[in-house]
Amino acid sequence: SPGTMSGSGPEAPQPSEAADVRLQEAEQDWAAAKAFYDNLVTKKPRPPKPQNAITVAVSSRALFDLVEERRIYQEQGVEKYVEYQQNNENVTLKPGPAFYFVKALEHVNARLLELYPDDEERFDIVLMTNNHAQVGVRLINSINHYGLTIERFCMTGGQSPIGYLTAYLTNLYLSADSEKVQEAIEAGIASATMFTANKDVSYSDTQLRVAFDGDAVIFSDESEQIVKEQGLDRFFEHEQLNENKPLAQGPLKGFLEDLGKIQKKFYAKNERLNCPIRTYLVTARSAASSGARVLKTLRSWGLEIDEALFLAGAPKGPILVKIRPHIFFDDQMFHIEGAQKLGTIAAHVPYGVAQKYHKSS
């Protein structure tokens, strides 16, 4: 009948029904795969389902130091680059800017598995790289050398990774390529461009430390727009008037929420004082003039932050040296550069009004 042909007849599934069918099919796929793997004897924990996991996708240039290899790729082209990688596949790659963050995530996983051996709500690291598959052996050798648990690889051979990020329900994507990060942010995926610290510092082996800027990172950029367009006095006035109106969420709010969920799993086992995750808000806001709105917004979301540092315009670098975070997220490049100079691994979030004023390189 014409109704059936056009897809609008009673037999045609409604959009929500179609989504339910897809979900059921996906669940059946997972059940079949689980049954297969359950019959294999192994002591290794299997990677969790993306629906249950907090998926952190890292690019190969974020995980490892590939500066020299990148130079070969740019100067001599893809064939010479692949050849170089194959010739050096037994030469271990040095750590890149996301390496210690990934190590700290894996430490949290190890603690979670001790407390909740059958629970899949933990971090799953996916290597998301536009490298060609021929380069995979060197990446695998390096991952095994450091004892990292990265089982899922997406090697896209020069294609954009965005579709794969969506398929894996990615909670955070870290890359050294600012264009890919911008594309991911525009697709609604929490994402940041990694920058290597200019000094070597030691990081905690027992506690994952994550530092966030506030505006245009955890929160939207609405307040930052007022600063840029109308100045600080108007901003202070606006924040005090709107103190009880929660700020809209920013691109990294979801990841802060994910960290909070994992922290609560430790608190539930009476491990608050020994929790392997600590979060920090490091904001240029002044506490007295514009701090209350930030704290009340977090409270309205049901989110705790372990330490809130209101710097009233002071540089962030010296405070970050004290915190020694595994990663610091900020939307403004001058804060990233200041942090880098003093040895902090920083991640640029290309979101909000600040991008019009200072483009990332």
N, C-alpha and C positions, 0 to 999 in steps of 0.2 A: 504494500500500500504506500501511497505518497508519504504518509506520516512516518512510516518506518524508514523509508529512503532518506528522509531529511534528518533522521536521528532524533526526532522529537516525539515519537509515538510512545505508547505505554511500555513497549518492550525495551526501549533505550534506557540504559542505566543513568540515573541522575549523577551529577558530578560527585556528590558525597558518597553515593553508592559505589561508583567506580573507584574512588579512593579507598573505600573499605575493602573492595575486592583485591586491589593491588596490595594492600597491607596484609590481607590473609594469605595471598600468594607468597609474599616476602617472608611471612612467618613460617609457612610450609617449607620454603627453601632453607631457612635457618634450622628448622627442626631436622630436616634430612641431613644437612651438613653436620649438625651436632651429633646425630645418631652415628654417622660414619666415623667422626673423630673420637667419639666415646669408646668405640671398639678398638682404638689404637692405644697401646700402653705408652704413656709418657709422663714424666714428672714435671714437665714444663707447663705453666699455666697457659691456656689457650687465649688468644686475643679476644676481648669481649665484643659483643654485638655493638655496632655503632649506635643503636638506639639506647643502649645502657651506658656506653662509655663516654668519657670526655675526650673527644678526638682532637689531638694537637697535630696539625700537619706542618712539617718543616721541610724547607727546600735543602738540597745538598749544599748550596753555598751558605746557608744559614748554619747548618750542622757542622760543616767542615771548612777549613781554610783552603779555598780553591782560587786564590788570587792569581797565582802563577798560571794555573790551568785556564783561567778566564782570559788572561793576556794572550795565551797561545790561540784560544778560540777566536778572539777578536782580530789578532794580527795574521793568523795563518789559515783560519777557516775550520769548519766542523770536522773535515776528514782528518786533518793533522791533529786536531784536539782528541778525537776518538782514538787515533793511533797512539798518541802520547799516553792516554789513560790506560790503554791495554798494555803498553810496554812497561807501565809502572804499577800494574795492578797489585803487586806484592809490596809496594811502598805505602805504608800506613799514612793516611791523611792526618794533618794536625787539626786540633779542635777549632771550630768556627764560633761565631758569636752566640749561637743557640745551644752549644754543646753542654755547658754546665747547667743550663735551665733544664734540658732534657734529662741529664743525670739526676737532678734533684727531683723531677717528676717520677723517675723510676724508683728513687728511694721511697717516695710517698707510697707508690704502688706496693713495694715490698712490705711496708708497715701495714697497709690496708689488707694485704693477703694474709698476714699473720692474724689480724683481728677478725676478718670476714672472708674466710677461705672460699666460700661459694658465691660471693657477691661480685657482680660484673661492673658495678659502678666505680670505675677507676680510670686512670689516664691511658689512652691508647695513642702511641706515637706512630704516625704514618710518614714515611719519606715521600714527599710529593715533589718530583723533579721533572723538568722538561729535558733531562738528559736522555740520550739514546740507550737502549737496553745493553749495548756492548760495554757501557761504562759501569754497569751494575756490579760486576765482579769486584772492582776496586772499592766501591761503596760498601758492599757486603763484607769484604775482608777487613775494612777499617771499622765497621760497626762491631764485628766479632772481636777484633783486637781489643776494643775498649769494653767489651762485655755489655753492650747496649742491647735492649730487647726491642728491636724494631722489626716486626714481622711483615707489616703491610708496606709494599712499595708501589708507587705509581710512577712509571717512567714514560713520559708522554711524547718523547721523541720530537721535541720542538713545539708541540701543541699547547694551547692554554690549559692550565690545570683546573679552571673554575668549575667545569662540569663534574670532575671527580671530587672536588671539595664539597660540592652540594650532595653528591651521592653518598659520601662518607659522613654526612651530617656534621661537618667540621665545626668545632667550637672555637678554634683559634688556628690561624694560618700565619706562619712566620717565614719570610723570604728575604733575600738580599736584593730582590728586583722590585723597585718602587712602582713600576707600571703594573705588575701582576698584583701587587698589594692594593693599589688603587682600584683595579678591576674587581678584586674580591670584596673590598669595602662597598663598592657600588652594588654588588650582588647580595649585600646584607650579611657578609661573613666577617666576623671579628678578625682583623688582620693588621700586621705591622711590619715595617721594613727594619731589618736588623743592622745594627752598626757595631763594629768591633771596638772594644775599649782601647785607648792609646797606651795603657799601662797594664801590666799583669798584676792582678790582686788575687788573694785567696778567697774562696767562697765556702759557705757552710756546706758540709757533707750530710748534715743531719736535719736541716730545715730548709725547705723551699721558701725563698723570700721574693715576693713580687710587689713592686712599687708602681703605683698608678698616679698620673696627674688626674685632676678632677674634670674641669670643663673640656668638652670635646673629646674626652676619653671615657670616663665612667658616665658623665652626664652629657647632655646635648651641648651645643655651642651657643645657646640663646644668650647666656650672660656675657660670653666672650664677644658676641656681636655688639652688645651695648658698650663694652669697654672700647672696642675699636672705633665705633661710630660716634659715641657721645662722651667718651672720657670716663675717668675713674670715679669722679664725684657722682655723676648720674648713675653709674653702676652700683655704687654703695647704697644710694637712695633706693634704687630699683630692688636690690637684694633684701633690704630691710623691709620694704613694703610687701614683698612677696615671700617673706621668711617662712610662712606656713604653707606655701604652695610648692609641692615637690617639683624639682627640675625634671625635664623629660630625660629619658635614658640616652646614653651615648653608645658607641660601638663596642666598648669593652665591658659594659655593665654585665652582660651574660657570663663573661669569663670570671669576673669577680664573684658572681652568684655561684658558679660551678665550684670555685675554690671554697666558698662558704659551706656548700653542701658537704664537701669532703671533710672540712674541719669539724662539722657537726657529728660526723661518723666517729671521729676520735673523741669528741666530748662525751658522746653516748657511752663510751667505754671508759669514762673517767680519765681520759688522757689529755685534758685541756692544757695542763702545764707542760706536757711532753708532746704537744702537737707538732707534726713535721711541716706545717704550713704557717707562714706569717705574712699578713698583708699590710701594706702601707699606703696611705694617701699622702702625696707630696705635692702641695698646691701653692701657687703664688698668691692665693687669696690671703687677706688679713682675717684673723680669727674674729676680732671684735666687730669689724664692719661688714663682713660677708661670710662668716664661718657657719652661723647657725643654720642657714638654709641648706647647706651641704649636709650637715649632720642630721638634720630633720628629714632630708630626702632619703638618706641611707636608712634611717629608722623606718620611714614609711614603706620602704621596699623590704623590710625585714632583714636587712643586711648589716653585718658587723664588719668593721675594719679594725685591725688590731692596733694600729698607730696612725694618728692623723697629725700631719705636720703642716701648719699654716705659716708660710714664709714671708708674707707681706712684701712680695717683690724681691726678696733676697735671692741670690743664685742658688740653684738646687744641687749643684755639683758637690759642695762640701758636706751637705747633709747625707747625700747618697753614699759618699765615701764611708760614713759612719754606719749606714744601714747594710751596705754591701749586698744589694739585691742581685738575684740571678738575672733579673730583667727589669727594666724601668720603661714604662710606656708614657709617651708624651706626644702632643700634637704639634709642638712648635720646635722647629729645627735648632733654634739657638739654645734651647734647654738640652736638646739631644747632644749638641756639640760641646756644651759646658760639662755635661755628665761624662762624655767620652774622654775629654782631656784629663779628667781626674780618675779614670780607670773604671767607670761604670759601663756595663753593656746596656745600650739603650735601643729602644724600638720605636720608630716613628709611626704614628697613626695618622694617615693622611685624610683627616676628616675635619669639616667645619671651616669657619671663616678664616682661621689663621693661614690656610693654604693659599688664599688670595694674596696674602702679604709676604709669605716666604715659602716658595715652592721647595719641595725636597729635591736634592740632586740625584 
